Amino acid sequence: MHLLVDISAHGLGHLAQTAPVIAALCAEVPGLELTVRSALPLHQLKKRIGVRFAHIQEARDFGFVMHSAVDVDLKASARAYREFHHDWPQKVAAESHWLNVHRVDAVLSNVAYLPLAGAAKAGIAAASLCSLNWADVFFHYFGPSFANAPWAQEIHAQMLDAYKGAECFLRPTPGLPMRDMERLYEIGPIAHLGRRNRAIVSEKLGIAHDLRWVLLAMGGMEFRLPIESWEPVQGVVWLVPSAWGIVRPDVCSFEHQELAFSDILASVDAVVTKPGYGTFVEAACAGVPILYVERGDWPETTPFATWLAQHARSRELSRERVMGGDFIDDLAQLWQQPPPPGLQPTGAIEAARILQTALGLAR
């Protein structure tokens, strides 16, 4: 059985959701032939996906065009969607042909809809997995203009038809409500549980284990914080991406070939991030306090915030405060709060069991 898993490169949350499901599927279905199609770099895929797979460096979605990790470029996104849906029937036919040429037996998408439309045309079983879908996000931004923009209404209908043509849509907790989605399965949180081991992280990164470690991770998209202008905070060391190129005694790159990001996240004292599934859920499951930058226009922000309020020590900050490093008091208050009860990420196993039946993988 040859399974194609299509993973969006619009941030790293799509990979964070999909990798544990792949692991659970391969454990349940021995001998599964796996191809991962994604524009994400192979080294990032290998870090998350712990089983053998073939990689095809291609993308079937772009999500939305972004100014930054938290700013959507609506004009560019509108142009991109109009171009993407030009000659839509031909695109679907080409995708159907691609799937047949590569002898794909089943498709799992997170969360491109073109593979689903192509699979339906080819008679191949397909399913979606994600906390969002591009049809709902598209409607969030362009729905108010449908009356004056027939092109947007037509594109939205094509997106919804593609999603609804699949065997099922698996929506991990937390996520968008997806009231228009048919055959929707709401499953538990999905997360790769990191190992908390400050001794090893301290040794590999060369940082003192008796300091407060604060991880600055913006979810795989460019959002550089100007730490050079921040005043040093006694007892705090900042863990940042190496690409930021910051040289200060209290700043350290968290990227190390022998350390998994999930293990680093589980070992820090707090994380500062943007609203996004992967970091939010993995930090919550690890009991790590979360500060996140406001992102009021992104449709997932409200359900994420509601869920975090129940399951994590968390607080939203304005962009100005995050950029200025003006949140030490907020961190201190979170550190004083007792951690909430442990949270178990049951979604991957639930997804694997549903997919076995929906995609006919257990034959």
C-alpha positions as CSV (number, residue, x, y, z in Angstrom):
1,M,0.0,0.0,0.0
2,H,1.5,3.3,-1.2
3,L,0.5,6.3,0.9
4,L,1.2,9.8,-0.3
5,V,1.4,12.4,2.6
6,D,1.2,16.0,1.4
7,I,2.4,18.5,4.0
8,S,2.1,22.2,3.6
9,A,5.2,24.4,4.0
10,H,3.1,27.3,5.4
11,G,5.0,27.2,8.7
12,L,6.1,24.2,10.7
13,G,2.8,23.4,12.4
14,H,1.5,21.3,9.6
15,L,4.6,19.0,9.9
16,A,4.3,19.0,13.7
17,Q,0.7,17.7,13.4
18,T,1.4,15.2,10.7
19,A,4.6,13.5,11.9
20,P,3.1,11.8,15.0
21,V,0.2,10.5,12.9
22,I,2.7,9.1,10.4
23,A,4.5,7.3,13.2
24,A,1.3,5.9,14.6
25,L,0.2,4.8,11.2
26,C,3.4,3.0,10.4
27,A,3.3,1.2,13.8
28,E,-0.3,0.0,13.1
29,V,0.3,-0.8,9.4
30,P,3.6,-2.7,8.9
31,G,5.0,-2.5,5.4
32,L,3.3,0.8,4.5
33,E,5.1,2.5,1.6
34,L,5.4,6.2,2.4
35,T,6.0,9.2,0.1
36,V,6.1,12.6,1.6
37,R,5.5,15.5,-0.8
38,S,6.4,18.9,0.7
39,A,8.3,22.0,0.0
40,L,9.8,21.9,3.5
41,P,13.6,21.0,3.5
42,L,14.4,17.3,3.8
43,H,16.4,17.8,6.9
44,Q,13.4,19.4,8.7
45,L,11.2,16.5,7.6
46,K,13.7,13.9,8.8
47,K,14.0,15.5,12.2
48,R,10.3,15.1,12.7
49,I,9.4,11.9,10.8
50,G,11.2,9.0,12.4
51,V,10.4,6.4,9.7
52,R,11.7,5.8,6.2
53,F,10.1,7.7,3.4
54,A,10.6,8.9,-0.1
55,H,10.6,12.7,-0.5
56,I,9.3,14.8,-3.4
57,Q,10.2,18.5,-3.1
58,E,7.0,20.0,-4.4
59,A,4.1,22.0,-3.1
60,R,0.4,21.8,-3.9
61,D,-0.6,24.8,-1.8
62,F,0.8,28.1,-0.7
63,G,-1.6,28.9,2.1
64,F,-1.4,32.7,2.2
65,V,1.2,35.1,1.0
66,M,2.8,36.6,4.1
67,H,4.6,39.9,4.9
68,S,6.0,38.2,8.0
69,A,5.2,35.4,10.4
70,V,2.1,37.2,11.6
71,D,1.1,39.5,8.7
72,V,-1.0,38.3,5.8
73,D,-0.5,40.1,2.4
74,L,-4.1,40.0,1.3
75,K,-3.6,41.7,-2.1
76,A,-0.8,39.2,-3.0
77,S,-2.8,36.3,-1.6
78,A,-5.9,37.3,-3.8
79,R,-3.7,37.4,-6.9
80,A,-2.1,34.1,-6.0
81,Y,-5.4,32.4,-5.5
82,R,-6.8,33.7,-8.8
83,E,-3.8,32.4,-10.6
84,F,-3.8,29.1,-8.8
85,H,-7.5,28.5,-9.7
86,H,-7.1,29.6,-13.3
87,D,-8.0,26.5,-15.4
88,W,-9.0,24.6,-12.2
89,P,-10.4,21.6,-14.0
90,Q,-7.0,21.2,-15.9
91,K,-5.1,21.4,-12.6
92,V,-7.3,18.7,-11.1
93,A,-6.8,16.5,-14.1
94,A,-3.0,17.0,-14.0
95,E,-3.0,16.1,-10.3
96,S,-5.0,13.0,-10.9
97,H,-2.6,12.0,-13.6
98,W,0.4,12.6,-11.3
99,L,-1.1,10.4,-8.6
100,N,-1.7,7.6,-11.1
101,V,1.8,7.9,-12.6
102,H,3.3,7.6,-9.1
103,R,1.1,4.6,-8.3
104,V,-0.4,6.2,-5.2
105,D,-3.0,4.1,-3.4
106,A,-4.2,6.6,-0.8
107,V,-3.6,10.3,0.0
108,L,-3.3,12.1,3.4
109,S,-3.2,15.9,3.0
110,N,-2.3,18.6,5.6
111,V,-3.8,20.6,4.3
112,A,-3.7,21.2,0.5
113,Y,-7.0,20.6,-1.3
114,L,-5.7,20.1,-4.8
115,P,-4.5,16.5,-3.9
116,L,-7.9,15.7,-2.6
117,A,-9.6,16.9,-5.8
118,G,-7.1,15.0,-7.9
119,A,-7.6,11.8,-5.8
120,A,-11.4,12.0,-6.2
121,K,-11.0,12.3,-9.9
122,A,-8.6,9.3,-10.0
123,G,-10.8,7.2,-7.7
124,I,-8.2,7.2,-4.9
125,A,-9.1,7.3,-1.2
126,A,-8.0,10.6,0.4
127,A,-8.3,12.3,3.8
128,S,-7.4,15.7,5.3
129,L,-5.7,16.3,8.7
130,C,-5.3,19.8,10.1
131,S,-6.5,22.3,12.7
132,L,-7.5,24.6,9.9
133,N,-8.5,24.3,6.2
134,W,-7.8,26.9,3.5
135,A,-11.4,27.2,2.6
136,D,-12.4,28.6,6.0
137,V,-9.3,30.8,6.2
138,F,-10.1,32.1,2.7
139,F,-13.7,32.8,3.7
140,H,-12.5,34.6,6.8
141,Y,-10.5,37.1,4.8
142,F,-12.5,37.3,1.5
143,G,-16.0,36.2,2.5
144,P,-17.2,39.7,3.3
145,S,-16.4,40.7,-0.3
146,F,-18.2,37.8,-2.0
147,A,-21.1,40.0,-3.2
148,N,-18.7,42.3,-5.1
149,A,-16.2,39.6,-6.0
150,P,-17.7,36.6,-7.9
151,W,-14.2,35.2,-8.5
152,A,-13.7,34.8,-4.7
153,Q,-17.0,33.0,-4.3
154,E,-16.2,30.6,-7.1
155,I,-12.8,29.9,-5.7
156,H,-14.2,29.2,-2.3
157,A,-16.8,26.8,-3.7
158,Q,-14.0,24.9,-5.5
159,M,-12.0,24.7,-2.3
160,L,-14.9,23.4,-0.3
161,D,-15.9,20.8,-3.0
162,A,-12.3,19.5,-2.9
163,Y,-12.3,19.1,0.9
164,K,-15.8,17.6,1.0
165,G,-14.9,15.1,-1.7
166,A,-12.4,13.3,0.6
167,E,-13.3,10.3,2.8
168,C,-12.9,12.4,6.0
169,F,-11.4,15.5,7.6
170,L,-9.6,14.9,10.9
171,R,-9.5,18.1,13.0
172,P,-7.1,17.9,16.0
173,T,-7.8,19.9,19.1
174,P,-7.6,22.9,19.3
175,G,-8.7,24.1,15.9
176,L,-11.3,25.9,13.8
177,P,-14.9,24.8,14.2
178,M,-15.2,23.8,10.5
179,R,-19.0,23.8,10.5
180,D,-19.2,23.4,6.7
181,M,-17.0,20.4,6.6
182,E,-18.6,17.0,6.0
183,R,-17.4,13.8,7.5
184,L,-15.5,15.8,10.2
185,Y,-13.8,13.9,13.0
186,E,-12.7,16.0,16.0
187,I,-9.8,14.2,17.6
188,G,-7.5,15.0,20.6
189,P,-4.4,17.1,20.6
190,I,-1.5,16.0,18.5
191,A,2.1,16.6,19.8
192,H,5.4,14.9,19.9
193,L,6.3,14.8,23.5
194,G,9.8,16.0,24.1
195,R,12.1,14.7,26.8
196,R,13.0,17.2,29.5
197,N,16.7,16.8,30.1
198,R,18.4,20.1,31.0
199,A,21.7,18.4,31.7
200,I,22.1,17.3,28.1
201,V,20.8,20.5,26.6
202,S,23.1,22.5,28.9
203,E,26.1,20.5,27.7
204,K,25.3,20.6,24.0
205,L,24.4,24.3,23.9
206,G,26.9,25.4,26.4
207,I,24.5,27.2,28.7
208,A,24.3,27.1,32.5
209,H,21.5,24.8,33.8
210,D,20.8,27.0,36.8
211,L,19.7,30.0,34.6
212,R,16.2,30.7,33.2
213,W,16.1,29.5,29.6
214,V,13.6,31.4,27.4
215,L,13.1,30.1,23.9
216,L,12.2,32.5,21.2
217,A,10.6,30.5,18.4
218,M,8.3,32.0,15.8
219,G,7.1,28.8,14.1
220,G,9.3,28.4,11.0
221,M,8.6,31.9,9.5
222,E,10.8,34.9,9.6
223,F,10.0,37.1,12.6
224,R,13.2,38.4,14.0
225,L,13.2,40.0,17.4
226,P,15.7,42.9,18.0
227,I,17.4,41.4,21.0
228,E,20.5,43.6,20.4
229,S,18.5,46.5,21.8
230,W,17.1,44.6,24.9
231,E,18.6,45.2,28.3
232,P,20.2,42.1,29.8
233,V,18.0,40.3,32.4
234,Q,19.8,38.8,35.3
235,G,19.5,35.1,35.4
236,V,17.9,34.8,31.9
237,V,19.4,33.4,28.7
238,W,17.6,33.7,25.4
239,L,17.6,30.7,23.0
240,V,17.2,31.9,19.4
241,P,17.5,30.7,15.8
242,S,21.1,30.8,14.5
243,A,20.0,32.8,11.5
244,W,19.4,35.8,13.7
245,G,23.1,36.2,14.0
246,I,23.1,37.6,17.5
247,V,26.3,37.6,19.5
248,R,25.7,38.4,23.2
249,P,26.7,36.5,26.4
250,D,23.0,36.0,27.3
251,V,22.0,34.7,23.8
252,C,22.5,31.2,22.4
253,S,21.4,29.4,19.2
254,F,19.0,26.6,20.0
255,E,19.9,24.7,16.8
256,H,22.1,21.7,17.3
257,Q,22.2,18.5,15.1
258,E,22.1,16.3,18.2
259,L,19.1,18.0,19.8
260,A,15.5,17.7,18.7
261,F,13.4,20.9,18.9
262,S,10.8,19.1,21.0
263,D,13.4,18.1,23.6
264,I,14.7,21.7,23.7
265,L,11.1,23.0,24.1
266,A,10.4,20.6,26.9
267,S,13.6,21.6,28.7
268,V,13.2,25.4,28.7
269,D,11.5,27.6,31.3
270,A,9.3,29.5,28.9
271,V,8.7,30.0,25.2
272,V,7.9,33.2,23.3
273,T,6.1,32.5,20.0
274,K,3.4,33.4,17.6
275,P,-0.1,31.7,17.5
276,G,0.6,28.3,15.9
277,Y,-0.5,24.7,16.6
278,G,2.9,23.0,16.9
279,T,4.6,25.1,19.6
280,F,1.4,25.8,21.5
281,V,0.3,22.2,21.9
282,E,3.8,20.8,22.5
283,A,4.6,23.5,25.1
284,A,1.2,22.9,26.8
285,C,1.8,19.2,27.0
286,A,5.2,19.7,28.4
287,G,3.9,22.2,31.0
288,V,6.1,25.0,29.6
289,P,4.7,28.6,30.1
290,I,3.8,30.4,26.8
291,L,3.9,34.1,25.9
292,Y,2.5,34.7,22.4
293,V,2.3,37.8,20.2
294,E,-1.2,39.1,19.4
295,R,-2.6,38.1,16.0
296,G,-6.2,39.2,16.1
297,D,-6.8,38.8,12.4
298,W,-5.8,35.1,12.1
299,P,-8.9,32.9,12.5
300,E,-7.2,30.2,14.7
301,T,-6.1,32.7,17.4
302,T,-9.4,32.7,19.3
303,P,-9.9,28.9,19.6
304,F,-6.2,28.6,20.4
305,A,-6.4,31.2,23.2
306,T,-9.5,29.6,24.6
307,W,-7.8,26.2,24.7
308,L,-4.6,27.6,26.2
309,A,-6.5,29.3,29.0
310,Q,-7.7,25.9,30.1
311,H,-4.6,23.8,29.6
312,A,-1.5,26.0,29.9
313,R,0.2,28.9,31.7
314,S,-0.1,31.5,28.9
315,R,-0.5,35.2,28.1
316,E,-1.0,37.2,25.0
317,L,1.3,40.2,24.4
318,S,1.1,43.2,22.0
319,R,3.6,43.1,19.2
320,E,5.2,46.3,20.5
321,R,5.9,44.6,23.9
322,V,7.3,41.5,22.3
323,M,9.6,43.5,19.9
324,G,10.8,45.6,22.8
325,G,11.4,42.6,25.2
326,D,9.0,44.2,27.6
327,F,7.6,41.0,29.1
328,I,9.8,40.0,32.0
329,D,7.1,40.8,34.6
330,D,4.7,38.6,32.6
331,L,7.2,35.7,32.7
332,A,7.7,36.1,36.4
333,Q,3.9,35.9,36.9
334,L,3.6,32.8,34.8
335,W,6.5,31.2,36.7
336,Q,4.6,31.8,40.0
337,Q,1.5,30.0,38.8
338,P,1.1,26.3,39.4
339,P,1.2,24.2,36.3
340,P,-2.1,22.8,35.1
341,P,-2.8,19.1,35.1
342,G,-0.9,17.0,32.6
343,L,-2.2,16.9,29.1
344,Q,-2.0,13.8,27.0
345,P,-1.8,14.1,23.2
346,T,-4.2,11.4,22.1
347,G,-4.9,12.7,18.6
348,A,-2.2,10.8,16.7
349,I,-3.4,7.4,17.7
350,E,-7.0,8.4,17.1
351,A,-6.1,9.6,13.7
352,A,-4.2,6.5,12.8
353,R,-7.2,4.3,13.7
354,I,-9.6,6.4,11.7
355,L,-7.3,6.5,8.7
356,Q,-6.8,2.8,8.5
357,T,-10.5,2.4,7.8
358,A,-11.1,5.5,5.8
359,L,-8.1,5.0,3.4
360,G,-8.3,1.2,3.4
361,L,-4.7,0.9,4.7
362,A,-5.3,-2.3,6.8
363,R,-6.0,-4.5,3.8
